[in-house]
């Protein structure tokens, strides 16, 4: 699901798109669809009023495994918006000397930069591919050294450089190069290996620390390196096969063709105007407000809420790409709220999440729909995986019903983990078939209700064992 034309993304169209992947939860889908459409509407408003319109943040309330995260993630994919999922509870685990809440904004901008960079590289990929191809041909067919006029030390020039004024390549060399290019494009050289210099990914030395501004250090060190003639990052010589070398060189050439200043400007704007932050487990930082005196863990939880408040309200955060404002970032919070209630959040934070939707727990018929309706359903995934071994899996309707019944039963007897239970059941069900598949090429395996019962009934009957297996 790629980005769509914003004008065509009406609330109804957004819900229909989400229906392709997520079963039920109409209220939550409607809420996020309206929130997304309001972003487009805001962009059409006169500039003097545009900045005054704040996003309507959402709290999703519901048990685990009912689709809260998936709704937010699919929403971001639909619009190609920068999307960050973060657990609110992580800030209580490390305390105030660990990662600060500003890291949410820094991470969101990093995601936005990668998103825009990938888009820009895709635009120049054809040119980058040609340049990478020429570089690869240089490695496969090095050009003889050029002797400068008047003598002197021979100069080794890449074949891709225009050196015709000094020493035109002999016709035989050009013909050989064209022949190599044909072989390269036809895949006849795929088994050959070449040595290429590739940039190593940059990992900030100080990334483990998260005091404000610490992430700036790695960036400034990179700047210093380039100022003193460095290559802008560590390079390593690797021996790889031709297809991988072509991909590595294409990526490197694409990086040279794009304007990183333009990428950064667009990425910051997109993070500010279209960024979506999914705050999971928000209920874990909601302490009971009965004890107004406040001591113990509740104080820490309330402290985290107060740290989150400026980010959600709208503030300016310094990142290595410049100052980023969070005034129009959409925050979607989610939690089971089994023990705490949304009213246990501090009033200021409650006020910043005006839309609240409850997601329904999943039952037997929901599981049947989840296994059959979505385009990425588990039944289709396992069919595709086993088809790679030449095994055709045919799912009978009775088998789907039986799997759904067993998932419902397991959730009732143990922890209710919603649709995630289907993953564990399907893996257990097809364990033997997945193991034996390489030796079963060309066969068709019908999955019937009897097949399901034979492999899962004993597990469900044994209470102690089922805790570990399902």
Order of alpha helices (4+ residues) and beta strands (2+ residues): alpha-alpha-alpha-beta-alpha-beta-alpha-alpha-alpha-alpha-beta-alpha-beta-alpha-alpha-beta-alpha-beta-beta-beta-alpha-beta-alpha-alpha-beta-alpha-alpha-alpha-beta-alpha-alpha
